[in-house]
Structures are given as C-alpha cells and as structure tokens.
Amino acid sequence: MAVSDEFLNYVVGQLSMLGRVTARKMFGGAGLYCEGKMFGLVADDVPYLKADDSNRDDFLKAGSSPFNPFPDKTTAMPYYEIPADVLENPTALAPWAQRSLDIARKKK
C-alpha cells in the first residue's frame, strides 16, 4: 500500500474547497483530514472517502468499491473509492467530500 507524494498532493488540492485539508502518512497509505477529522484516505494511489448509510449508495451507483486493506479477507472499511470523473472535477467533488466530512464530524 504505497502512495506517491505527487498523487497525494493532487488529491489534497482537489479537496481544498473544504478548507485546510492535510494528509498524514500511515501504514504505506495516507489519511485525509479536515478540522482534525479523518474523512478519507489514499492507498496505492487510489483515493477513498468515508461512507455510511447516508451516502454509500452514491458510491455503489458510481461503481465504486470499498477500501479493503486485506484482499485475502472479506473485511472492508467504511471508505469508498472516489469515482475518477468526480475526483477530476472539484465542483462535482465538493458535495461528495462535504458529506464524508459531515460523517466524520458525527463520529466520536
């Protein structure tokens, strides 16, 4: 699970509409933070956003897969791949990212 600095910087830049977004490298990937809340991650140069019952269907309809850190196991984490067309368009990305940040804010 590696992440390139160039791609990570690109993703952070695309998410700048949320305010100050930072990335913290861990376990070969990176967590995406805003307001001290982890709302996304990047692993193997694939970006993911936090999901729950309020937005999971949007990811599934777009053909996104959940983040699975252990491919040999069925356990997936509550983060879904950001569709490429959404990631490339900050205007389209804004509501997706905002919903994920809102989910992260609710978690204690």
N, C-alpha and C positions, 0 to 999 in steps of 0.2 A: 504494500500500500504506500506508494510514493506519490508525492505531489510536487510539481515543478513550481519554482518561485514565479516564473513568468505567468503561468496559468492562474496561480493563486492571486497574483496582483490584478489580473484581468477580472476575475470574479469579484474581488473586493471593490474594484472600480465600478463594475456594473451594479453593485448593490449600494452605491453611495447615496442614492435617494433616501435611504433610511436614516442617514446621519453618519456618524462616525462608526464605520464597520471595521473590525480588526480580525486578524486571523492568528490563531495560536496553534503552532505545530505540535502534534502529539501522535504517537504510535504510527509514524510514517505518513499520516494524513494531516489535516488541519481542521480545527473547529472555527466556525464563523460566529462572531459575537457582535452584538449591538447593545448598548446600555448594560453591559455585563452579563447579558443573557445569550446562551448558545442557541442559535436559531437555524444553523445549517452546518454543513461540513463539506470538505473536499477530500476525496480518496482516489488515488490512481487517476488524477486529473479529471474526475467526474464530480460535478457539484450536486449537492443534495440540500433540500430544505425540510424543516421539521413539519410533520403532518400529524393530524388526528382526525377524528370523525368529521370535523368541520370542513376539511379541505382535501382529504385523501382521494375522494372521487375525481377531483380535478386532475390529480396526478395520474390516476389509473386511466381516465379517459384520454389523456395525452400519451399513453403508452409507457409511462414511467415505471421503473422498478424500485423497490425499496432497497436501502443500503443493507447489505449482508456482509459483515466483516469476516465471516467464516463460511465460505462457499460450500464446504462439506457438511454444513449443518443447516437446518431449516429456520434458525432464529434470525429474524430481520429486525432492524432497529426502526424507530418511527421517523425515518428520514427518507424522502423520495427524490429520485433524480430530477433535476430541473430540465425540462424539455429544451433542446438546443435552440429552437426558434424563440422561446421565451427568454432564455439567457442572453441571446444576441440583441434583444430589444428592451432597453431599460424601461420604456413606457409599459410594455407588456409585463415585465418582470416585477414592477413596483407592487401591484396588488398581491402577487404570489408571495413575495418576500415579506410584505406587511402582515399577511395572515400568519405566516410562520413565526414572525417576531411576536405577534399577539399571543400565539400558543405558548411560546417560550416565557412570556411575561406571566402567564397564568400558572405555570408550574412553580411549585415551591421548592 
